[in-house]
Amino acid sequence: MADYQAPLRDMRFVLNEVFDAPSLWASLPKVAENVDPDTADAILEEAGKITTGVLAPLNREADEQGCKWNDGEVTTPEGFREAYETITEGGWNGLGGNPEFGGMGMPKTLVAQFEEMMQGANMSFGLAPMLTAGACLALDAHGSQELKEKYLPNMYSGVWSGAMDLTEPHAGTDLGIIRTKAQPNDDGSFDVTGTKIFITWGEHDMAENIIHLVLAKLPDAPKGPKGISLFLVPKFLVNDDGSLGERNSLACGSIEKKMGIKASATCVMNFDGAKGWLVGEENKGLAAMFTMMNYERLGVGIQGLGAAEASLQSAREYANERIQSRSPNGAQQPEKAADPIIVHPDVRRMLMTMKGFVEGGRAFSTYVAQWLDIAKYAEDDEQRKHAEGMVALLTPVAKAFLTDRGLDTTIIGQQVFGGHGFIREWGQEQLVRDCRITQIYEGTNGIQAMDLMGRKVVGSQGKLYELFAEDMAAFIEANSGDQALAPYLEPLAASLERLSDVSEQVIKQAGDNPAAIGAAAVDYLDLFGYTALAYMWAKIAKAAAPKAEGDTSGFYTGKLKAARFYFDRLLPRTVALAEGIRSGGDAMMAPTAEEI
Amino acid sequence: MPEYKAPLRDIKFVMNELLDSEQHYANLEGAEDATPDMVDAIVQEGAKFCEQVLSPLNQVGDREGCTLSEEGVKTPTGFKEAYQQYVEGGWPSMTADPNYGGQGLPHSIGLVISEMVGTSNWSWGMYPGLSHGAINTIEAHGTEEQKQTYLTRLISGEWTGTMCLTEPHCGSDLGTLRSKAEPNDDGSYSITGTKIFISAGEHDMAGNIVHIVLARLPGAPEGTKGISLFIVPKNLPNEDGSAGERNAVSCGSLEHKMGIHGNATCVMNFDGAKGWLIGPENKGLNCMFTFMNTARIGTAIQGLGASELGLQGSLAYAKERLAMRSLSGPKNPDGPADPIIVHPDVRRMLLTQKSVAEGARALIYLAGQQVDIVHSGKTEEERKHADALLGFLTPIAKAFLTEIGYESANLGMQVFGGHGFISEWGMEQNVRDARIGMIYEGTTGIQALDLLGRKILMSQGEALKVFTKQVHLFCKENAEDEQLKEFIEPLAAINKEWGDLTMKIGMTAMKNREEVGAAAVDYLMYSGYAVFAYLWARMAKVAQQKMEEGTSEEMFYNAKIQTARFYFKRMLPRTRGHAEAMLAGADSLLDMPEDAFII
């Protein structure tokens, strides 16, 4: 297993050369207050050090140890407490947080890079800061001033961590049917009672307090999703002076035995009249959750990306070292017993596929982060609204496509190792197991696809889709005179046309038959994702092309070759996807349950 | 873990209705015992054993794994007893040579049993499964004495076997292996070296373990042409054939793996262990190749099993789990939500698994019949044809089925949502167990090179024509059938395109040999989908006929047609992407300087 190295060179390339993030930051006054290129670079550098030096070395052993549950207490694997302390001291938990309450106010374009490093180095651990950041976002957006003042500073600092308590044994995707109850008390607080499952980092020994954001129903609340409210329920009650008070009546009943992310505690949480406070309005809990959903979903997509990057690093090192068989064109290293396997075309196919997904994915996550920054910080209403539309459209793609391709990538990385890929000590199989959950939680990828196609594309009658198509078309148009880019722009234009045709068709199909959305959704999201990544690779090629001549490092020429590989070998998958979608939904809906 | 139910109805459909096993067995030499009643009884008995004995041990095996101590390797609770029952039931000898205690039944019946064993408990099934390799080797290349000593006991199941090929530095490239065999005066050899990834290399289930070991003789030529094959028993046989003194071979450690925890994957150390040459000197790899196809079909079953088990688990869950309402209005108005099987995307996942599992079954059984004919066909011509067809189908079955079987297992897990990730439901175990199928017994990449390079291009495309001709005839025969048009037309188009693509790649490969490796995996996947298209069209035809004749099982046959339709509409289009990618050429793979990967 290669030691994880933060891919700083590529992150800088994406931020500075592909997207010119410094100009974006300078154009957003609230961002410019907090960050300039030098600060950003120093943050990247430090993030690289801490993730490679502190988090990555714990990853393998922590998977073997897992978390231990004993009478409600959860013990984390060796080294986790110390690592959490280091992360806390560095202020990393509050990197993107609101400066008014102690956050650092960094833009998502930058935070996304830190997240990728953290998730690539140690996904189990990375979930803790990620959940805290999510809870902070919801609290910052919807909590009362009093709640924010009381909880946010300690959460941004990491002294307290956060957890999101949504799922119940019978309700995951369908939160409308949850049963957890909240009874109002005279003092304005509520007594929360119910059982929540799959609560990531719901209990552990790394932070002094754990702040749960819990979905529950008020007495006489309407049925379904419109009767759900959000509550803040701390593990320890907090006194008026901010010190910790008595233990609240909630407890971790058990932790799950899982396929992966074994070093993160997945808890069953029992709330037994636990004291909580309403966050946001009554019965508007789901809506409150949705404001942080875009950030969280991109964050999960980035988990897929991080795992993929880690897998690629190991696979290419192994492919350069492992010697096996001769190149079809004769010995490349005659002094050795065999050639390194990187000479074999099929091994290269695997490595190039990984590179195509990882580096294209990194550009895409940064692209989406850029829209999040504009949506949050732009001062111009129009600009903000436009960006919000892009975020709404692209978020499900980022979540599902980056995790689907993330899993593909880790599986390929495992395959490059041959039999050793199946053995735990080499680390590749752990990446597959860890990555697998990202396709499921935070809305399964099937749900993301329904969100993209149903709520966003069809729901807006194509208006949201148009925003993206126009962005792509403008890029193609603006660069149409550039001969160096012609090999990319031509297939890019064709794939945009394909996606637009299919989009138009699905809008039409959905009008006639609501089931058509579900039948086409997953293939549609894939089609969208492959097209979006082609766009990213064209942008990468544009940034690399002027520097490729005389490039002795191989970095820029490598980018151009990887772009070509993407267009030649990966983009053709869109042809298959489009054909599957066009065939309609009858093939799925005609069989009865018994026939299946 | 889903409780395994042997899919007997579908097994019978493929055996009897699709592949007419009765006629097939009647045409074989010496298969008189394989009467329909007999075959049926064997399958029923096998199903019972797998459902009642093996399936309940599957999760136990995963949880406990194997442990190594001074006393050797201990297998999970219940594994040993299950093996005893298996031996008492006479299962190990079913398809083996009657001259050495076998029952001489056709291999295709053995594959049906292997399917059920493998689906109910793959880790357990590997213990008797590995014996097959040793049995085949000794049967084909052993001396009479070796057969009397080893073969009889392997066939009875008293002893088990292993295949010791891989070494730490070599897996795909066996030409560089280092284990040595020094001749002794008594005609035996002293074997020294380290072998890794030896499945069932050491365990507590049988009285002795017979290792078939690849090693080099002194002065042997370098590379693949200097490798010989040896029998190295764990315990040296006494004069009377019973297991005697311990040989100098031992299990150094067990691997910690992603899955198949119930099977012991051993590092085996040979320290001057006594062994005997089997087959001619330096021809060890050739000897292995004589039954490579059979072994690979055995591994292909893992893809079938993974999709079948995933389907059984997820289908049951999809009917029970309530979440959201159907888009066309409530289907379960009395409940708080509808069962998730009403949702189109859940159906997509279920139907994908169904089309994979049932298509895989058809492919495995079709290949099984070719194995029968190769062994017991009545004419040389029949045997040659079957051998060519089997050679063609094997790499496709091995690689394509394990690849889409793995995809299918992942879908089974996805249907469970978050619960899929939790161990107690068993779906994630199915995924972890299935993953190795794409790696061992020749990785997908190696199978693809075998198919495109060794088989198809080296035969100037003849190997492909053996199959496409059959497809062509089928399409011609049914060209006028209006009902089947939706299947025949796209099948005929794919069949033609398949030949065209092969020609094109052949042409570019003549100019640059790298093109073969660059196109191979896409070519193999394309071929897999094409083979499935043929099988699904044939299954649709059978079902159509039954419906026309009138049947009490309308639902079963209608489901076949629906699944075929799903396959053609939603799965077969994947060939578009593979076709385009394989024609894109090798340049974009090979231009990349190695250093540029590092950045």
Contacts between the chains, C-beta under 8 A, distances in Angstrom:
chain1	res1	chain2	res2	distance
A	9	B	599	6.1
A	10	B	599	7.5
A	167	B	418	6.6
A	170	B	322	7.3
A	171	B	323	7.2
A	172	B	323	7.0
A	172	B	417	5.1
A	172	B	418	5.5
A	173	B	323	4.9
A	173	B	324	6.6
A	173	B	417	6.3
A	174	B	322	7.6
A	174	B	323	3.8
A	174	B	324	4.7
A	174	B	337	5.5
A	176	B	324	7.9
A	176	B	337	7.8
A	177	B	322	7.7
A	177	B	323	7.9
A	177	B	336	4.7
A	177	B	337	5.9
A	197	B	418	7.8
A	198	B	418	4.9
A	256	B	421	8.0
A	256	B	422	5.1
A	256	B	423	7.8
A	257	B	422	6.8
A	257	B	423	4.2
A	257	B	424	6.8
A	258	B	421	5.4
A	258	B	422	5.9
A	258	B	423	6.4
A	258	B	428	7.4
A	259	B	421	5.2
A	259	B	422	7.9
A	259	B	423	6.9
A	259	B	428	3.7
A	259	B	431	7.3
A	259	B	432	6.9
A	260	B	421	7.5
A	316	B	597	4.6
A	316	B	598	6.5
A	319	B	597	7.7
A	320	B	594	6.6
A	320	B	597	7.6
A	320	B	598	7.6
A	323	B	169	7.6
A	323	B	173	8.0
A	323	B	176	8.0
A	324	B	170	6.7
A	324	B	171	7.1
A	324	B	172	5.3
A	324	B	173	4.1
A	324	B	176	7.9
A	325	B	172	6.3
A	325	B	173	4.3
A	325	B	175	7.7
A	328	B	513	4.2
A	328	B	514	5.4
A	328	B	516	7.0
A	328	B	517	6.0
A	329	B	513	6.2
A	329	B	514	6.3
A	337	B	169	7.9
A	337	B	176	4.7
A	338	B	173	5.4
A	338	B	175	7.7
A	338	B	176	5.7
A	342	B	594	5.6
A	342	B	597	7.1
A	344	B	445	7.7
A	344	B	517	5.9
A	345	B	514	5.1
A	345	B	515	7.9
A	345	B	516	7.7
A	345	B	517	3.3
A	345	B	518	4.1
A	345	B	520	7.8
A	345	B	586	5.8
A	345	B	589	5.3
A	345	B	590	6.5
A	346	B	445	4.2
A	346	B	448	6.9
A	346	B	449	7.3
A	346	B	517	5.0
A	346	B	518	7.4
A	346	B	520	6.0
A	346	B	521	5.9
A	347	B	445	7.3
A	348	B	518	7.9
A	348	B	589	4.4
A	348	B	590	6.6
A	348	B	592	6.9
A	349	B	518	6.7
A	349	B	521	6.6
A	349	B	589	5.6
A	350	B	445	7.8
A	351	B	597	5.9
A	352	B	588	7.3
A	352	B	589	6.0
A	352	B	592	6.6
A	355	B	597	7.2
A	407	B	410	7.9
A	411	B	435	7.8
A	414	B	435	7.3
A	415	B	438	6.6
A	415	B	439	6.9
A	415	B	443	6.7
A	415	B	444	7.1
A	415	B	445	7.6
A	418	B	171	5.1
A	418	B	172	6.5
A	418	B	439	6.0
A	418	B	443	6.0
A	419	B	166	6.6
A	419	B	171	5.5
A	419	B	196	7.8
A	419	B	197	4.9
A	419	B	439	5.7
A	419	B	440	6.4
A	421	B	439	6.5
A	422	B	257	5.4
A	422	B	258	5.2
A	422	B	259	7.5
A	422	B	435	6.5
A	422	B	436	5.1
A	422	B	439	6.0
A	423	B	255	5.2
A	423	B	256	6.7
A	423	B	257	5.9
A	423	B	258	7.8
A	424	B	256	4.3
A	424	B	257	6.5
A	424	B	258	6.8
A	425	B	256	6.6
A	429	B	257	7.5
A	429	B	258	3.8
A	429	B	435	7.3
A	432	B	258	7.3
A	432	B	435	7.3
A	433	B	258	7.0
A	433	B	432	7.3
A	436	B	410	7.8
A	436	B	413	7.7
A	436	B	421	6.7
A	436	B	428	7.5
A	436	B	431	7.4
A	437	B	421	5.1
A	439	B	414	6.7
A	440	B	414	6.9
A	440	B	417	6.0
A	440	B	418	5.7
A	440	B	420	6.5
A	440	B	421	5.9
A	441	B	418	6.3
A	444	B	414	6.7
A	444	B	417	5.8
A	445	B	414	7.7
A	446	B	345	4.4
A	446	B	346	7.4
A	446	B	349	7.7
A	446	B	414	7.3
A	449	B	345	6.9
A	450	B	345	6.9
A	514	B	327	4.0
A	514	B	328	6.1
A	515	B	327	5.4
A	515	B	328	6.2
A	515	B	344	5.1
A	516	B	344	7.9
A	517	B	327	7.3
A	517	B	344	7.5
A	518	B	327	6.6
A	518	B	343	5.7
A	518	B	344	3.0
A	518	B	345	4.8
A	519	B	344	4.1
A	519	B	345	7.4
A	519	B	347	7.8
A	519	B	348	6.8
A	521	B	344	7.7
A	521	B	345	5.9
A	522	B	345	5.9
A	522	B	348	6.6
A	553	B	599	7.1
A	554	B	593	5.3
A	554	B	595	4.8
A	554	B	596	3.8
A	554	B	599	6.4
A	555	B	596	7.1
A	555	B	599	5.1
A	557	B	593	7.4
A	557	B	596	6.6
A	558	B	592	6.4
A	558	B	593	7.1
A	558	B	596	3.0
A	558	B	597	7.5
A	558	B	599	6.4
A	561	B	588	6.8
A	561	B	591	5.1
A	561	B	592	4.8
A	561	B	596	7.0
A	562	B	592	7.1
A	564	B	588	4.8
A	564	B	591	7.8
A	565	B	588	4.1
A	565	B	589	6.8
A	565	B	592	7.5
A	568	B	581	7.4
A	568	B	584	3.8
A	568	B	585	7.4
A	568	B	588	4.5
A	569	B	581	4.8
A	569	B	584	5.4
A	569	B	588	6.3
A	569	B	589	7.7
A	570	B	581	7.7
A	572	B	576	7.4
A	572	B	577	4.9
A	572	B	579	7.9
A	572	B	580	3.4
A	572	B	581	4.9
A	572	B	584	7.3
A	573	B	577	4.0
A	573	B	581	7.7
A	574	B	577	7.6
A	575	B	576	4.3
A	575	B	577	5.8
A	575	B	580	6.0
A	576	B	573	4.9
A	576	B	574	4.8
A	576	B	575	7.1
A	576	B	576	4.1
A	576	B	577	3.7
A	576	B	578	7.7
A	577	B	573	7.8
A	577	B	577	7.6
A	579	B	573	3.7
A	579	B	576	5.6
A	580	B	569	7.3
A	580	B	570	5.1
A	580	B	573	4.5
A	580	B	574	7.6
A	583	B	569	3.9
A	583	B	570	6.5
A	583	B	573	7.2
A	584	B	569	7.6
A	585	B	344	5.8
A	586	B	565	8.0
A	586	B	569	7.9
A	587	B	351	7.4
A	587	B	562	7.6
A	587	B	565	5.2
A	587	B	566	4.2
A	587	B	569	4.2
A	587	B	570	5.7
A	588	B	344	5.2
A	588	B	347	4.4
A	588	B	348	5.5
A	588	B	351	6.1
A	588	B	566	6.7
A	588	B	570	7.5
A	589	B	344	6.2
A	589	B	347	6.9
A	590	B	562	5.6
A	590	B	565	7.4
A	591	B	347	7.5
A	591	B	351	7.1
A	591	B	558	8.0
A	591	B	559	6.2
A	591	B	562	4.1
A	591	B	563	7.3
A	591	B	566	7.7
A	592	B	555	7.7
A	593	B	319	6.2
A	593	B	339	7.7
A	593	B	341	5.0
A	594	B	555	5.9
A	594	B	559	7.9
A	595	B	555	5.9
A	595	B	558	6.1
A	595	B	559	3.7
A	595	B	562	5.8
A	596	B	315	6.5
A	596	B	341	7.0
A	596	B	347	6.9
A	596	B	350	5.2
A	596	B	351	6.5
A	596	B	354	6.4
A	596	B	559	7.1
